[in-house]
């Protein structure tokens, strides 16, 4: 590298490091991703891709910054300022092509590192962390910076770079799963999505060199130092793309079924099973690390149920977000999702899973337990409602029931509004009296022994709350409200 070129690279690097576009977008990327993922336990198979994809925001800033650096030569006084310099326009272009991609990649690497560090806070990650996602996120940022410089040389107008950014992201949105892209931002919705092989990294790197050579060719194509590297990088693009599209990973991706279009069971593939304290837990293999979290949520509920009745309790099976429900599985299992909370949100996850086990233990109908009943049911004034809320309290404090409103059409086609109960027990409604009695039981010593001794009577659907109070050694402190909906059977 000649001394003038080195000096220009250093100068452009300093300018790029101070660019508000780069550091503001880096701050925005890190903040936005941290906030959006703060309450979700990470799955590396997804978060690795999302972290890499988020770096494209920084790439957009790099494209604009590099483009503006090239367009300095178009200013009114640029010729007067640059003519005395001992460098040609081609050298200035090369300095921008070196400085801005390097600085942009550094910003992207810092942003990705901070995101990964944030994902590890109070976390039990699952899934497969593919280290190739890190360079897969950094290389497109360099490509975007180089593209900004190339556009500035070939289309020296301010509107060109913003239009290029729009086209770049439009392509990503329209063809999110195409391996022809320098970045594959959205894999097929699968338990363990297949990602491009290492050849795809070579493809992105060669594409970056090709675009950079195209920027330099704007100054003339006679120099052998441009023609040979340009031809070589173009050939590398073709070879790397061919190897990528014909790799075993590409064949595996073609065979992978997109769960959004799947007709298979939502629990298909959840075959990593463990039996802990009489409860059977089945997870997708890459999510097996969450089984201890599920056990901690439902274990206290199961332990509070009399031993003679525990064999009736369902197991816990993980489900995908889409697909069909297999009655042979749903009749014997509680289905849990592919997400779990953290940093405070884990309490909601624990409560929801514990509540489903409590509902199953006390005999609430399966439809209302899962919130699938059209209008839900009302459990006011029933002993088993208090017992179910007390069981939830073994894991997390039970909460008051609420309701949701949904718009439905009647048989005549007219729209009407339906109010459906929404509680930890599903589409099951209850009042403040049942919740108050459950909280009194949670604070009372000996409550577990009394509930176990009278389990059959207390969980019978016909047993009223007034009949249960003597069995629970509770004084009548609040009258139950009259059921407002269909009583739970």
N, C-alpha and C positions, 0 to 999 in steps of 0.2 A: 504494500500500500504506500503510495507516494505521500510525501509530507503535506502538500496542500489538501489531498483527499482526507488524510488522517485528521487534519485540523478542522475540515468541514464536518466530518463525522462527529467529532467531539462537540462542535458548536451545535449541530442539529440535535445531538443527543441531549444536551442541556436544555435546548428549547422544548424538545418533546417531553422531557421529565417534568417541566413546569407547565405543560399544557393543561388548562382547566378542563378541556374535553376529556382527557384521559383520567385524571385523578378524580374528577367529579363522577364520571360514569363508573369508575372502580368503586368509589364509596357507595354509589347507588346500588350497584350489583351486590356488594357484600351485605349491605343493610337489608335490601329487599329479600334476598335469599335467606338471610338469618331469621328475619321476622316470619317469613312464610313457612319455614321448616322448624321453628323453635319448639312447637308443641307436638311434633310428629317424630316417632322413633324411625331412624333411617333404615332404608333397605338399599344397600350399596348398588344393587343391580339397576336401581332407578336413580338414586341420588348421584352416582358417579356420572351418568349421562347428563342429568340436569345441571350438575356443577360445571361440566365441560361446556354445555350449551350456553350457560349464563355468560360465559366469557365473550360470546359474540356481541354482547352489548358494548364491551370495551373495544372490540374489533370495529364496531361502527364509529366510535370516537376516533380510533386510530386511522380509519379511512378518511374521515374528514380532516384530521390534523395533517396527515401526509399530503392530502390534496391541497390544502391551504399553503403548505410549505412549498410545493411545486409552483403554485400560482403566484408566488412572490415575484417570479420573473415576468409576470404579466402586468405588474403595477406600472403606473405612468413614469415613475422615476427609476425603475429597475435597471434599464439599460445604462443609465448614467452611473449607477452604483456598482454594477457588476462588470462593466467593460474594463476598468483598471485592474481587476483581480486576475491573478495568474492561473485561473482555472476556467474550463469551458462549461457550458450548460450541461453537457453529459456528465461531468464530474459532480456538479451540484445535484443532479438527479441520482447518481449513484450514492452520494452521501445520504440523501433522504431515504433511499431504498435500504441502506444499512441501518441507519439510526432509528427510524420510526418502527419498523418491525421488531427490533430488539427491545426497545422501550415498551412497546405494546405487549410483547410476550412477557416481559418482566412484571408489568402491571397485572396481566391475566394470571400469571403464576401466583403472585401474592394474593389476589382475590380468591383463587381456587383454594389455596392453602388455608386462608382464613375461614372459608366456608366449611371445609372439611374439619377444621378444628372446632367450629361451632356445632357441627353435627355430632361430635364426640362428647359433648357436655351432657352429663346425666343420661347416657345413652347405652343401649345394648343393640348395636347394629346387627342386621342379618343380611343375607345375600352375599354375592361375590363381588369383591372390590377388584376391578380390573385396572391395573396401573396404566394401561394403554390409554385410558380415558383422559389422563392428564395431558400427554402430548397431543392427543386428539382434540383437546380444547384449546391448546396454545397455538398449534400450527395454523388453524383457520384465522386466528387473530392476526398473525403475521401476513397471511394471504390478503386479508382485508386492507391492511396498511399498504402493502405493495400495490394492490388494486387501486387504492386511492391515488398513489403516485402515478400509476400508468394512465388512469383516467385524466389526471391533471395535465399530462403531456399530450395525450391524443385528443382530448376534448377540453381545451382550456377555458372552461366556463364554470361559474360557481354552482350552477344547477346540476352539473353532471354527477358529482359525488353523492348528493342526497338521492338522486334518481337511482344511482347504482346501489345504494343501500336498500332502497325500497325493493328493487328487483332481486337483490340477494336474499332478503328475508321472505319475499313472496315465493321464491323458489323453494326455500326451506319449508314453508307452510304447505305449499301445493304438493311437494314430493318428499315428505318427511322421512320416508323409509328407503329412499333410493341411495344405493351405495355409490352412485355417480357423484354425489355431493361431496365436497371436502369435509363436511361435518354431517353425520347422520344423527339428527337431533331427537328423533322420536322412534324408538324401536317398536316392533309389534308388541301389543299388550299381551304379555306372557309371564308366567311365573319366573322363569329365568330366560330373559330375551337373549338372542344370539346377536353379537356385535361384530363389526367388521374386523378382519385379521390385521396383523401388523403391516401387511402390504398396503393397506389403506393409508397408513401414516406416510409411507414412501410416496404414495400418490399425491397426498396433500402437499408434501414438501416439494416434489417435482413441479406441481402446479404453481406453487409460489415462485419458484425459480423461473418458470416459463413466463409468468406474468411480469416479473421483474425484468427479464430480458426484453420483453415486448415494450416496456417503458423506455429502455435504453435505445432500442431500435428506432425510436422516434427521431433520434439525432443522426441517423444514418446507419446503413446496414453493411458498409464495406469493411468495417473493422473485423478481422478474424477472431478477435477476442470476444465478439458478440455472437457471431454466426455459429461457431462450434458449440459454445455453452447452450445457446438457444436450441440448436438441433438436439443436443444431448438431453436437455431437460424435457423437451417435447417427447423424445423417445422414451424417457423414463416414465413420463405420465402414461403413455400407452402401455408400456410393459407392466407397470404397477397396477393399473386399472384392470388389465387382463388377468393378472394373477389374483387380484381381489375378487373379481366376479366369477372366477373359476375355482375358488378355494373351497375346501370342505366346509368352512363357516358359511359361505354363501349357499351351499346345498342344504345345510342344516337350517338356515334361516328360511329357505323356501318351504321346508317341511314343517316349520313351526306354525301352529295354528294361532291365529289372532283371536284372543278371547272375546273381543267385541263382536265377532261373527261366529262364535262357537255355539254348538248345540250340545256339547258334552256337559256332564254333570259339573256343578260348581265345585264339588269336592274331589273331582278326579285328580289324582296325583298327590293328594294329601295322605301319603302312605308312610310317613315317618311317625311311628306311634310309640308311646310310652305309657305305662300304667303306673300312676303315682297315687298312693293312698286310696285305692279302690276306684279311682277315676281314670279313664282312658283318654289320652290326649293324642290327637293326630294332626300333624302339620305338614305343609309342603317342606321337602327336605331342606331348602335354603332358609326356612323360617323356624327351624327346630330350636334355635336359640331363644325363642319367645315362650317355649313351653313352661319354663320356670315362672315366667310372669303370669301366665294363665293359672298355674297351680297356686301361686300366692293369692290370686283373686278368688278362686272358687274353693280352695282348700279349707278355709275357715268355715264356709257355708256347709260343706260336706261334713266336716267334723262336728258341726252342731246338730246334724240330723241323727236320730237314733240308729245304731248300728244295724238293726234288723231291717231298716228301710232303705239303706244306702244302695242296695243292689238294684233298686228301681231307678236310681238317678241316671241321667243321660251322660254320655261322654262329651268331650269337646273336640270338634273337628273344624279345621280351617277351611274357608271357602274363598273362591275367586269372586271377582266383582260381577261377572256375567256368566251366563250359562243356564242350565236347567237344574231343577231340584229333584233329587232322587228320593222318593218317599221312604225307601228302606234305610236311607242314611238320616234323613230329617226326623224320622220317628224315634230314633235312638240317640240322637246327638243334638247338642247346642252348636250352632254354626257361628264361628267367630271370623272376623274379617282379616284382611292383610294389612291392617294398620293398628298402631298402639300409641298411646300418648306418652309424653315426657315433659319435664319441666313444669309440673303441676297438672297437665292434662291427663297424666296416667291415672289420676283418681277417677276421672270420668270413665276411662276404659275399664278399670277394675270394677267400678260400681255396675257398669252395664253388664259385664260378664257374670258377676256375682248375682245380680238381680235375675238373670235368666235361670241360673241354677236354683235360686230361691223360689222362683215361680214354678219350676218343674217339681221341686221338692214338695210344694204345698198344693200341687194338683191343679194349677190354673190351666185353662185350655191352651193347647199349643198355638192355635191361631192368634189368640190375643197376646200370648207370651211374646210372639215375634212381631206383634203390631200388624198382623196381616188381616185381621177381621175388618169387615167394611165399616163398622161403627163402634167396634170395641165392646167392652162390657163394664159394668159397675160393681165394685167389690166393697161398697160401703156396708158397714154393719156386720161384717163377717169376721169370725175369729181367725181364719187362715190368712186374711189380709194382714193382720197384726203380726202373725208368725212370719209371714214372708218378709215384711219390712224389718223385723228383728233379725232374720237371717241375713238380709243385705247389710245390716249394721255390724255383722261380724267382720266385714271387710272394709266398708266405707259407710259414712253416715247416710241414711236414706233421705230422699228429698221429696217435697210435696209433688203431687200430680199436677200436670198442666193439661193443655189441650191444643190441638192444631186444627186449622180450618183448611178445607180443600173444596175445590169446585168440582162438582160432578153433574152429569146429565141424567135426568129422569127418563123413564120409559117413553115419555112423550117427546123427548128431545130437548126439553127446557133445562137450562142450567140452574142448579141450586147449590147452596152451600151446606157442607156437612162438617160438623164438629166432631172430631175423634179424640178420645182421651190419649194422653201421652205421658207415660210415667216410666220409672225404671222397670216396671213389670211388663211393659209393652203398652198395648192399647187397653189398659186396665185403669179404671178411675177409682180413687179413694179420697177420703176427706181428711181434715185436720185431726179428727178424733182418733182415727186409726194410727196416724203418724205419731200422735202424742203418746198413745199407749205403748207403741213400739219403742219409743225413746225412753219411756219409764222402765220398760223391761231391760233395755240395754244398760241402764244405770243400776239395776237391781241385782243383788247377789242371790244366787239360787234360782235365777230364772231359767237357766239351761236345764236343770234337773226337773223342774216342774213341766216345762214344755215337752221334754222327752217322755216323762211319765204319762202325759195326757195327749201324746202326739196324734193318735187316731181320732180322738174327739175334736182336737183343735184344728185339724186340717180337713175335717169333713165339710163339704160345701154347705151343708144345712146348718151348721153350728153358728149361732149368732154371737155377736160380741158380748151381749149381756150374759149369755150362758157361759162364756169363756172367762169372764172376769174372776169368778171364785177360783177357777182352776189355776189361774195365773197369779192369784194372791194380789189382785189389783182392786182398788176402790174405784167406784164409778166417779170419774172426774169430768167427763164430757160426753154429751149425747151424740150418737152417730147421726149424720144427716140421712134423710130419706134418699135412696138411690135415685139418681137422675137419668139413668139409662137402663139398658137391659142388664139384669143381674147376671153375674158370671155363674156358669154352671159347674 
